[in-house]
Amino acid sequence: MNETAPGTKTHETAETIPPAVLLVDPAGNILLANATATEAGALRGRPFAALFDFDVLAEGPEALAAQWDALRIAAHAGQQEIALKAGTNTGLGHRVLLGLSPSDDGTGNWFATLAQARDDDSAANSRDAVALGAAALVIEAGEEGFFDIDFKAGRCLLSPTWKRLLGYSPSELTDDYGTWTRLLHPEDSGAAPDRLVRKGKGAAHRAFSVEFRMRHRLGHWVWLQATGVQLTEEDGVLERACGFMADVSERKEMEESSQAADERMHSLGGESPLGLFDANFETGEFWLSDSLKRMVGYDPAELPSDAETLLGLLPAEDAEGGLPYWLGALGGTASARTSGSGRLRHRDGCWLPVFVGGHRSYSRTRELARFVGYVCESPPAGDGMSAAGQTPAAIVKGALDTLAEGVLATDPRGRIVLSNLAAERLLGRPREEIDGKTVPDVYRLVHGA
């Protein structure tokens, strides 16, 4: 262990102290140290990162593991010498230059050389220590996993957070590209970093962002997003890919749930007794159900699904301020859920009394962004109407029975006055055992703490 590790370079110093050479295992623990390192025997088994001051407040095994990963990341980035603050147990003073390179024997071990820094290296010493400390803090406390894959050198670095995103401890997954491809969903194989290369000539740095699924340790699939940079050589061959990976499962579930809800709403708009519409003022997308078009006397193919169609069905006094104004003022409040009575122009020229309700979404500037609503005909007075402007219970019940979600409606005292088929199925009780009861009587919430 008296020779300098291959692939590293040492710095000429004013004194003739030879560099300290250490062998470090993949987890960052010292295996061997040469005589230059003071108390070399005592260093065996110690965390290599504990030899340095990274200006990071975090302490403990996780912090040391993050600091070791920060050093490996710097080495992967091609930083041959890193100026660091070191303790007296290195035998080289407070400022040292670190050289770090992986061994070529397939063990995953690393060779580290520590040389005494000159006085004019103090600025670099401070800068590198702060930068590595910040990197270690991000690796330890950040929610994104770092990866660095050097295809040319055959090296791969997957940070502990990268592995924890998939439910593994750092020691349970090896740092190799096969780990990535083995856990990747078969349908998302095109998301592998070596398959994202855009063909082109000349060396280039290209940013990429891709979403894909990987298998969790517990067996389920996790949606992830990888963002980073690819480096290609002059001949267009991919040399390297590095970046960060984040868990986006919650967002994907929300997107899929929203898409499923939209699909259900569109399917309900075919033969449903309710007329449905979706007005998205942010994207300019509008949809009117076939049932709404038939309600006003038209064949579905005769009316386009746009804002002008819906606006043209309104009385002049309602249409005067525009569709966003009418929908925003519906019900007289700015609440999300709203309802109210109105009129729509029928094809034969008469006015059709209707009941309109729905859900409003607002932008940050409190402008109406989207309105997802329904329209039902108001029957003649005395035909199932309990009061002016109220929707007949039979119509509401029929509409709610088409939903896949369970719905319970209560009076101001909390007694259930309406339940749909899905709620009856999920609660395992017939309607007779639900209506008239309070919600806690039929749907008990148990606190597990």
Stockholm file with secondary structure:
# STOCKHOLM 1.0

chainA/1-449         MNETAPGTKTHETAETIPPAVLLVDPAGNILLANATATEAGALRGRPFAALFDFDVLAEGPEALAAQWDALRIAAHAGQQEIALKAGTNTGLGHRVLLGLSPSDDGTGNWFATLAQARDDDSAANSRDAVALGAAALVIEAGEEGFFDIDFKAGRCLLSPTWKRLLGYSPSELTDDYGTWTRLLHPEDSGAAPDRLVRKGKGAAHRAFSVEFRMRHRLGHWVWLQATGVQLTEEDGVLERACGFMADVSERKEMEESSQAADERMHSLGGESPLGLFDANFETGEFWLSDSLKRMVGYDPAELPSDAETLLGLLPAEDAEGGLPYWLGALGGTASARTSGSGRLRHRDGCWLPVFVGGHRSYSRTRELARFVGYVCESPPAGDGMSAAGQTPAAIVKGALDTLAEGVLATDPRGRIVLSNLAAERLLGRPREEIDGKTVPDVYRLVHGA
#=GR chainA/1-449 SS CCSCCTTCCCCCCSSCCCCEEEEECTTSBEEEECTTSTTHHHHTTSBGGGGEECSCCCCSHHHHHHHHHHHHHHHHTTCCCEEEEECGGGSSCSEEEEEEEECSSSSCCEEEEEEECCGGGHHHHHHHHHHHHHHHHHHHHCSSEEEEEETTTTEEEECHHHHHTTTCCGGGSCSSHHHHHHHBCGGGGGGSGGGCCCCCSSCEEEEEEEEEEEECTTSCEEEEEEEEEEEECTTSCEEEEEEEEEECHHHHHHHHHHHHHHHHHHHHTTTCSSEEEEEETTTTEEEECHHHHHHTTCCGGGSCSSHHHHHHTSCHHHHTTCHHHHHHHGGGSCCSEEEEEEEEECTTSCEEEEEEEEEEEECTTSCEEEEEEEEEECCCTTSSCSSTTCCCHHHHHHHHTTCSSCCEEECTTSBEEEECHHHHHHHTCCGGGTTTSBHHHHSCCCCCC
#=GC SS_cons         CCSCCTTCCCCCCSSCCCCEEEEECTTSBEEEECTTSTTHHHHTTSBGGGGEECSCCCCSHHHHHHHHHHHHHHHHTTCCCEEEEECGGGSSCSEEEEEEEECSSSSCCEEEEEEECCGGGHHHHHHHHHHHHHHHHHHHHCSSEEEEEETTTTEEEECHHHHHTTTCCGGGSCSSHHHHHHHBCGGGGGGSGGGCCCCCSSCEEEEEEEEEEEECTTSCEEEEEEEEEEEECTTSCEEEEEEEEEECHHHHHHHHHHHHHHHHHHHHTTTCSSEEEEEETTTTEEEECHHHHHHTTCCGGGSCSSHHHHHHTSCHHHHTTCHHHHHHHGGGSCCSEEEEEEEEECTTSCEEEEEEEEEEEECTTSCEEEEEEEEEECCCTTSSCSSTTCCCHHHHHHHHTTCSSCCEEECTTSBEEEECHHHHHHHTCCGGGTTTSBHHHHSCCCCCC
//
